[in-house]
């Protein structure tokens, strides 16, 4: 607790190669929390806690003392979800210069399914139940206290235990990296990404509030029109937002589908999939879908984004979850960027709200082109598909020409559309039934298209069969980087359960390789930007796209740097080229 005691501790810690580190803070939003204390552990069952006072100047003095340790490049920092602790420190102007080792990510590559909080992992791997935070600050909810209010004796034990448990988890989990053969994906993809994401979350993105205010009014007007149109056609007023009332109006009053299905609770099913099938035949359904889209856009994005603006930075800082999606994809929340709709024009408009930090900056959007299909070609080695990509052809036109056995120049728009649907559907295990449903064609025509496809692209059919056989034999499938997905149900005697596992077997190596590729690209671009000492920042990652807040005078340096690193991030087999495109503009929509 005194400067002298801290000095002695720092001297001891400076002699270590590996230090387990954890922070205690006033809240769960790292961009808005204050440091309450830090704990360190280097030997199991032993740890140190340093309280950091509410007076921020005093806390900065303590951190200043620790600078030689944090700046040491010979220390490897061990932690559970280290991104959080690194983000908290960054707000105090401190970065961990050494290597890092995140136990949460070790568990993620070893066991991609399920939850991985420290308490759960401790129970599972150490047979020990740690003190839960609720015992100190109360249950979640508006009456929950924060760590600042807990007496130091209690915090000391809780925080020291956290650091100690995480250190023990490292010892327990580390051998599993080798055992499961996932070292490459941990050391080359997941672990180095932590520092990249920390910087991105710290930067955040500027939001155009006045645009959102106007757009919110516009959506409200349009929703009102759709709603009134529904009531007019129904001849009755009801609560359009209630699925129960809607079902009764559609299927009892208007009787628009005599074969309407009911859900388990006995009300009519009015989900999007149900309504989509009837949208062509009945104008009231189109209005209902429009009303739903408009109200959802308004509440989920247009009205929610301004609330997320950080009062310190006036920017929105999304939080990336690196260890959630089984496929390896990043997910994000507050806001969830992956869900911002891009299929509809109204949804796309939301991207206009994301803008550069000032007039000296512009937004750059860089996007992989048809990456999953290129990966399918590379992994399967199908000669026709590989050829089409190597010769720079439009893949859907080339597919249509093969499926319909005609010249590429004779392919119609409709043929290309059908071929596109097969290209994407086949890797998700879609059969004739699904394709017919999707395209609104007869099952016989759908079956013929798929049969022709399988004949012309037999390398893809072979890949699908071989992958399922590999999974049956080994219990997993893997990406080009060796990211694994365990498929416990692949040999299940239940047809539905087994089919689901088979679809995952085909799809996971493709989705997972795409995830690995963009993560590798982010790591390489981040390093290249630092090496060139650029002031521009990488700020967002969504699906196959990266967004940068770029200094206008750095544009000409940055564009080729981004493209080269995206294309070279993860070379595909059989010489299948990886392509990416880059655009810029004064908002995210204009840049895309």
N, C-alpha and C positions, 0 to 999 in steps of 0.2 A: 504493500500500500504506500510505502514511501519511495522517494526517488532512489535512495540507496538500495533498498530491497529490489527495485526494478532493475537497477544496474547489474546487480549480482545475477539476476535471472537472465538478463540479456547476454551476459558473458557465457553463461552455461549454454544457452540456446545457440549462440554463434558457433559452438563446437560441434553441433549436430548436423547430419546430412538430411534427416527427415524430421519434420515437426508437424504435429497435428494441430490444427488451428480452428477456432470457432469464435463467433461474435455473439453477444447478447445485445438486443436493440429494443427500441420503443415500439416497433411495429413490423408488419410483414412486407410492407412496400419498401424495398431497399432504397428507392429514390426519394423517400420521404421519412426515413427513420433516423434516429440519433443513436449513437453508440452508447451502450450502458456498461459494457465490459468486454474483455477478451480472455479466452482461455487457451492454454497451450499444454500439449502432452507429448512426451518423447518416450516414456516407459509405461507399459500397461499398469493400470491401477494407481497411477500417480498423475496429478495434473496441477496447473497453476492458474489462478484467476486474478486478473487485474481490473478493479472497478474503474469506470470512467465517469466522472461527475457530470451533473446536468449543465454546469458552467462549461460552455463549449471551448472557451479559451484554455481552461485547465486541461480539458481532454486533448486539445491540440498539442499542449506541452508534453503530455504523456506519449502521444504518438510520435512526436519529434524524437523522443528518447529511443523509440523503437526503430527509427529510420534505418540505422545500419543493418538491422536484422532483416527488415522488409526489402531493403535494397540488395541484399546478398544474393548473388546469382548461383551460389553453390547449395542453397537450401531447396529441398523439394517440400512443398506445402501440401499436407494431406487434409482433406476436408470432405464433409458430406454436403453436397450442393454448394460448392465453393463460390459459384457465380454470385450468390447472394452476399456472402461476406466480402468478396472483392468489390462489389458494387458499393457497399456501405463504405468501405475504406476509400474508394475513389472520390467520394464526396468530401473526404478530408484531405484530398490531394495525395493519396498514397496508393502505390501499385506494388503488387508482389512481383519482384523481378525474377525470382527463381522459377523452377518448374513447379507444376501442380499435379495433384493426383486425386481425382474425385471418386470417392467410394460409391456414390450414388450411380455414377456412370459405369463403374466396373460391374455393379449389379445389373445395370441396364443391358450391357452387351452379353452378360452371362445368362440373364433371365429376362428377356424383353417384355414378358407379360406381367400384369399384376402391379401392386403398389410397392413403394420402396422407401417409406419414411424410416428415419433412423431407429425409432422405437420398434417398428416391425422387424427390421433387419437384425436388431439386437436380440429380439426374442427368437428369431429363426436360426441365426448363426452362432449366437453366444449363449443362448438359453437364459438370457437375463432381461428382466423388465426394468427399463430406466424410469426415473421420475418423470411424469408427464407434465408438460408446461401448465396444463389446466390446474394442477395442484398449487401452482404459485400465483397465477393471475386470474383464475376463474374460468368458467365455461365460455365458449365462443358466444358472441352476441354483443349487444350495445353496452352491457354492463361489465364486459371483460376489462380488467385493469391492464397495466403494462409493466414491463420489467423494472421501470424506473421506481415503481412504488414498493418493490419487494426488498426486505432487509438483506443486507449484504451476506450475512451468514447463510441464508437460504439459497441465494443466487449462487454463492461460491460453490456449494455442493452440486447444484444442478448443472452449472456451466462447466465445471471441471469434469463432471461425469460425462457430459456431451463430448468433450475433447478426447477423453480416455476411451469411451466406447467406440468412437470413430476410428481411433488408432487400432483398437482390437479388431474392428471390422475389416480394416485394411489387411491385417495379418490373416484373417479368416478367408477373405474373398480373393486375395491376390493369386493364390495357387490355381484358382478356378479359371483365370484368364488363359493359362496354358492348357489346363485340362480340357476346356471347351474349344480351344484353338481360336480364340477371338482377340488375341493380343494386337494384331494388325489394326483392326477396326477401332480398338480402344486407343492405341498410341498414335495412330495417324489421323483418325477422324474425330472421335468424340472428345478426347481429352484436350487436344489443341484448340478445339472450337470454343471452349469455355471463355478464354480471354477475348476472343472475337465477339462473342455474344455480350460479354460484359461491356465492352466499348459501345456496341450498338444500342444496348438498353440505356446506357448512360446518356448518349446523344439525344435519343428521342426524335420526334418529328414535329414540325410546326403545323398547326391546324388553322384553316381559314374559318373563323367563327361566324363572320357576317354572311359568308356563302351558305353555311349550314342553317343559319336562322331563316334565310330566304327560302332555302330548299325545303325546310320543314313545313313552311306555310303552303308551299306549292303541293307537296305530297298530301297535306291535309285536305286541300281543295279537291285534288283528284280522287282521293279516297271517298270523300263525301259524294261526289258525282257517281262513282261506282256503286256506292251503298244505296243511293236513291234509285238508281237504275234497277238494282236487284229488287227493292221493295215494289217498284212499279210493275216489274214483270211477274212478281210473285202474287201481287194483288193483296199483300198483307205485310204489316210491319212486324219485325221480330228482332231479336238480338243477333246480328250477323256474326258476332264474335263467339257465339255459343255453338259448338259443334252439334249439340243435342237438338237445339231449336232449328238449326240449318238442315239437319238430316230430316226432321219431320216435315219441313216445308218442301224440300226437294222430292222426297220419296212418298210422302202421304198426301200432301196437298197437290203438288204438281205432277206426281207419279212419273218422273222423267226416266226412271229405270225400274221396271217391274222385278228385276232380279237383284235388287240392291241388297248388299250384305250388311249384317249387323256385327258389332264388336262384342267381346265377352260381356260387357256391361249392359248389353241389350239395346244400345242406341245404334243408329246407322253410322257406317264408316264414311267419313267425309274428308279423309286425308288427301294430300295433294295428288298422290298416285291415282286415287279413285276418281277425283274430279278431272284430272288431266285427260283421262280416257273419254270423258263426256264433253270436253270443252269444244270440240269441233261441231258437235251436233246441237249444242244448246247455248244460245248467247248469254243466258243468265249465269251459266257456269264460268264463262270467260270473265264476267264482271265480278264474280265471287273471288276468283283467283287474283284478279287485279287488286281488289280491295285488300286481300290478305298480303299481297306483296307490298303494297303501299304502306299499310300500317306497320308491317314488320320492319321495313326499311327505316321508317320514321322513328320507331321506338328503339330498335336495336342499334342503329348506327347514327342517324342524323341528330337525334336528341341526346344520345348517350356519349358521343365523342367529346363535346365541350365539357361534360362533367369530369372527364378523365384528364383534363389539362392540369399539369403539375404547377402549383402556385409559385415554386421557386424558379422554374425554368420557362413557364408559359408554353411548354411543349407536352406532347403525349408520349409516354414511355411504355411501349408494349413490353410484356414479359414473355420471353421464349422458354417453353418447356422442352428440354432436350431429351428427357427420359420418359416420355409418355407413349408416343405412337409406336406400335409394335413394328411397323415397317421401317422405322428409322427417320421418318419425316419429323421436322420441327413442328410444334404447335405453339400457338401464342394466345395470350389472353390480356384483357384490359388495354386495348381492344383485341378481339380475335380477328387478326388480319386475314387468316386463311379462309374465313367465311364471308368476307366482303363479296357480295354477288358480282360476277362479271359477265354472266350470260345475258342479262337484260340491260337495256339502255338506261332504265331508271337506276338500276344497281350500280352501273358503271359511273354514273354521275358522282357517286360518293367519293370516288378517287380525286375529284377536283378539289376536295377539302384538304388534301395533303399537299403542302406547298414548301418551297425552299425557305431557309432561315431569314434571308434578306435579299435585296436586289442584286447583290454581288454573286449570289448563288443561283443554281438551277437544279432541277431534279433529273437524274439519269435513271432510266429503267433498262435493265439488261435481262434478257429472257432466253432460256434454252428453246430451240425449235424442235418440236415433235420428239422430245427426248425419250419418252417411253418406247415409242416405236423403233427408234434407232437402237435402243438397248435390246429390244426383242430381236431385231435383225442381228446384232452383234453376238448375243448369247446363243441364239439358235443356229446362227451361221447359214440361215436359209439363202440359197444362191440368188433367187429372184429378188428377194427383199434387199439383200446386201448390195446387189447390182444397182437397184433403183437409187439407193442412197449414195453409193459411190459415184454414180453418174449425175447426181444433183437433180434427179427427177422429182416431180410432185408425187409423193408416195401414194396418195389416194387415187390419183388419175392412173398411175402405173398399176395399182392393185385392180382397179375397175377394168382396165384393158385386159389383164390376165383372166379375171373372173368371167368377163363376158366374151372373151376370146375375140377381141377386135383391136384395131389400131388405136394408139393413144389419142390421136387427133380426132377420132370419132366418139370419144367418151362424152356423154352428155352430163349436164350438171346433176341430174337426178342419179345417174349411175355412180358418179363420184361420191355423192352423198351416201348412197347405200354402201359403197366400198369402205368409206370412212367409218361407218357404223360397225362394219364387220371388223375392220382393223382394230378398233378400240374394244369392241365387244368380246372378241375371241380371247384376248388375254385376261379377261375377267370371267372366263368360263361361260360365256353366253352361248346358248344353243339356239335352235331354229325357233322355238317358242318365244324366247326373249327377243330375238331379232325381229320377228313378225310383229310382236307387240310394239316394239320400239319404232319401227318404220311404218306401221299401219299397212302391212302387206300380208298376203296369205301365207300360211305356214308352209305350203308346198313351195312357193317362190323362195321363202327364206331358207328352206332346206337345200334347195338347188344352189343358191348363192354360197351357202356354207360348204356344201360338198365340192363345188368348183374351187372355192378358196383353198380347201384342204389339199386338193389335188395339185393346184398350181404352187402352193407354198407348203410343200410337204415337210420342209425343214422345221416349220413352226409346229406342225402336228407331231413331228418326232420329238421336238423339245418338250412339248406338253406331256407326252407319254413317258419320256425318259425321266423328266423331273418328278412325276408322280411315283415312278418306280424307285427313284433314288430316295424320295421321302419315306416310302414304305419300308425301305431297307434300313435307312439310317435314322429316321425319326426327325429329320430337319431338312430345310433347304437353305441355300446361302447366296449372298450377293457376290459380285466380282471382288469386293474387298474382304469377303469372309464374314460379313454380318450374318448371323444365323437366326432363323425362325424355327422354333420347335413346334412340331405338329403332332400333338399327342393323340389326335383322333383319326390319323390317316389310315389306320387299320380297323377302325370301328365297324361293328357289324350293322350299325344303324345307317341306312343309305343316306339320309339327309345330313347327318352329322359328318359322315365320311366325305360326301360331295363338297361340303363347305371347306373341309380341310384340303381337299384336292384343288379347289379353286385358289385357296391361299397358297398352296404349293407352287402353282403356276405363276401367280401374281406377285408374291413376296420378293423373289429375286429381282423382278423388274422394278417394282416401286422402290425397293430397298437400294438398288444400284443407283437409281435416280437421286435418292436421298443422299447417298454417300457422295455422289458426284457434286451436288451443289454445296455440300458441307466442305468438301475438299477445295472447291473453287473459292469459297469464302475465306478459308484459311490462307490460301495462296494470294488472293487479292489483298487481304488485310496486311500480309507480310510485305507485299510489293509496294503498297501505298506507304507503309512505314519507311521502307528502304529509300523510296523516292522523296521522303519527307513532305508528302502532299498534305494540304490542309483540308481537302475534301474528306467526307466521311461516308462509310457504308452505314445505312440506317435501317433498312427493312429487308426481310426475306419472306417471300410468299410463294408457295409451290415451287415453280421452276424459275422464279424471277428474283432479282436483287435490285434494290433501290438505293441511290446515292444522293446525298446532299452535296452537290459539287460546286466548287469555286469556278466561276465561268472561265477565268484565265487558265485553269488546269484541264479544261475539257479535252483539248487535243492530246494531252499526255494520258489522261485517264481512260478515254474510250478504248484505244488499242490495248492498254494494260488489262482492262476488265475482260475484253473479248479473248485475248490470248490465254489468260488464266482460266477462263471458263471452258474454253475448247480443250485445253491440255490437262484439265483437272484429273480426269480418269479416262485414259484412252480405251476405246472399245475393241473387242476382238474382230478379226476378219476385215480390218481396215475400214470399218464403218465410221465415217467422219461425224464429229460432233459439231453442230452449228449453234451459234447464238446471235441474237440481234440486240442492238443498243439504240435507244432513242433518248431525247431530252426535251424538257419543256418546263413551263412555269407552274405546272401542277402534275400530279401523278398520272392523271388521265392523258394529258397532253404528251407526257414522256413515253407512255406505253405504246 
